[in-house]
Amino acid sequence: MSHPNRSLGSTMGFCAFLNRVPLETIDSIIDLIDDRSDILSLSLTCKSFARYLIPSILDYREIRAPFEMSQIWEHIADNPILARRVRKVRVTEDLSARALPWTIERGIRQSGRIELAEGDEAEGSFFDGLASMFRLVSFHWGSPVRRDSCRYTFNRDGYDEVWGILADFCPGLKHLEISDVVNVLSDAALERRSAYRAWSPVNITSPLRGFYPSGAYPLHISSTLC
């Protein structure tokens, strides 16, 4: 059985070694680790690692936020180094399920309110942020389908821009999941949609025509990209 003091000494020696490694080298190594649990385990090896890895890297591995929360998307777009640390994005209207970097979450808690943008401002901020995440691995759009409100966020034009950004700026994307209500009546969008045949959904739900206004159908896509 190993002596506890010997184990403690080994851990302290490892931490001392890590503290001498330049941050640029650590960043290069951590950049190869996608799993948040692995980064968390590494951050718990010593306090200095925890102070650096948790707010600067771990908090950015997965972002869950509403499409209209321009604050987070603008923050990502304005900080390319932080943007490259994002691996998973889940767009959701459920504010209670949000996962934001502490710098953003702290501001929300201090102000006591969440500001949501609308229209072109919301789309522009989101597209800019998404285009900055060139290390993105998983993208999930989770806008709920509600038969009472018939609300849909994107028309086909908007979806086409998302496909284009993911294809052009996120070469490492492996998983794509979309759940929303879309407007399928845009002729211009239908023409441009043919340019993105590479995105092949595994399954798409059948339109529930009886529940939604003409042209607005619930859509679900779940795809693993090779």
N, C-alpha and C positions, 0 to 999 in steps of 0.2 A: 504494500500500500504506500502510495506516495505521501510524503510529508506535506501538510498544508502550507507551511512556510516556503517550501521549495516551489510549489505551484504558484504561490503569490509572487515569489521572486521572478519566476519565468514570465508571468503576466506583466509585471512592472518593467522587466527588461524589454519585452516586446513593445510595450507602449513607448518606452524611451527611444527605441529604434524608430518607431513610426513617427514620433515627434521630430526626428531629424530628417525625415524624408520631405523634400519640397512639395508644397501644395500642388504644383503643376503635375508632378509625378503621380500624386494621389488621385487627382482629378482624372488623369488618363486611365488609371486602373479602375476607378469607380465607374467610369463611363462605360465599361464593359459589363457592368453588373446591372441587370434590369430589375431583378426581384427585390422588392422593398424589404422583405424579411432578412435577406442577406446583408443589405446595407445597414439595417437596424442592428443586427448582430455585431457587425464591425464597429458601429458607433458606440456600442456598450463596452468595448474593450478598455476605453479610457475616457476621462472627462473632456480632454481637449478634442478628441475625435467626435464626441457627442455634440459639443458646442459648434463644430463645423459641419458635420455630415447631416445632422437632423434638419436644421433650418435651411441650409444651402443646397442640399441634394435630395434627402429623403422626402421632404415636403413637396418637392417638384416632380417626383416620379409618377404620381397619379393626381390628376386634376378632375374634380367633379363639381360642376357649376352650371347655372342656367346659361343658355345661349345669350340672353340679354344682359348678363353681368359683364359689361364692357371693361370694368376695372381690372379684372383678372386677365382678360385677353390682351388689353393694352400693356399691362405690366409684363406679360410674356413677350410681346412684340418688341418692347423697348429694351429688353435685356436678353440679347442673343445667347449669352453664356448660360443663363438660367433656362432659356427655351430648349436648349439642346439636352437638358436633363429630364425633360418630360418624356415618359414612355407610354402612359395611358391617359386618354381623355374620355370622360363620360359627360355628355351634355344632358342635363336633367332639370326638370322644373321643380323637383323636390328640394327645397332649400335646406330641409333638415338633413339631407343626405350629402350636402356639399363637403368637399375636401379641398381646402385652399392652403397655400403657403401661409405660415404664421404672420408674415408681414401684412398680408391682405386681411386675414381673419381678425387680427388685432385691431385694425382700423374699423372693421365692421362692428366689433364689440364695443369699442370706445364711442363710436357715433350712435350706436343703437339702431341703425337702419341699414338696409341693403338697397342700393340704387340700381335700377334696371333701365337700360337704354331702350330705344324703340327704333323701328324702321331701318333706314340706311345706316344710321350711326351704329346700331347693334350689329348689323351684318358686316360693316366695314371693320369694326374692332375684332369681331370673331374671325373673319377671314385673315386679317393681318397676323393675329396670334397663331392661328392654325398653320399658316405658311412658315412660321418661324420654328416649328417643332420638327426639324428634319430627322430626329432620332425617334419619332413616334412609332410605337409598335402596335397599339390597339386603339381603335376609335369606336365609340358607342354613342349613337344619338338616341336618346330615350324619351322623347316627348310623348306623354300619354295620349291615348286615343279615347276621346270622350264623346259619346253619341249625343249628349245633351247640348254641348257647346259647339260641336263641329269646327273646332279651332284647328287651324294648321299654320305652322310657322313659316315654312318654305313653300314657294311655288317651284315648278320644275326648273326654272332658271336658277334659283338658289341652290338646288341640289346639284345641278351641273357644275356650279362653281366649286362646291365642296369636292366633287369627284376630281375636278381638274387640279385643285390644290393638293389633294392627297396623292395624286399620280405624279405631280411635278416636284413636290417639296418633301414628301415623306416616303423615300424609297425603301425604308425598312419596315413598312406597315405589314403586319401579318394577320391581323384580325379586324374585321369590319362588321359592325352590327347597327342597323338602322330600324327604328320603330317610330313612325310618325303618320300624320295625315297630310297627303300631298295633293296639290292641284295639278291634274294631268292634262289640262286643256291648252297649255301654251304651245302653239305651233313652233315658235322659235326655239323653245326648249327641246321639243321633240327632235328637231333637226340637229341641234348640237349634241343631244344625248348619244347619237350614233358614234360620236368621236371617242366615247369612253367605253367601248365594248370590252375592254380588258377587265372591267370590274364585273365579275360573273357571280351573282348571288346564288347561294345554295338553295334557298327557298324564299318564296314570296307569298304572302297570304292572299287569298281570293278577295276581291273587292266586295265590301258589304254595301251594295248599292242602295238598299232600303233604308239605311240609317243616315246617309250623308247627302249633302246637296250635290247637284250635278257637277262632276269633275273632281270632287274631293273624296278620296278613298284612303282607308287606312293601309299603310304599307309596312311590312316587316322584312328586313333583309338580314340574314346572318351568314357571313362568309369568312372563310379562312383562306388567306391569300398565300400563294406559293411563290 
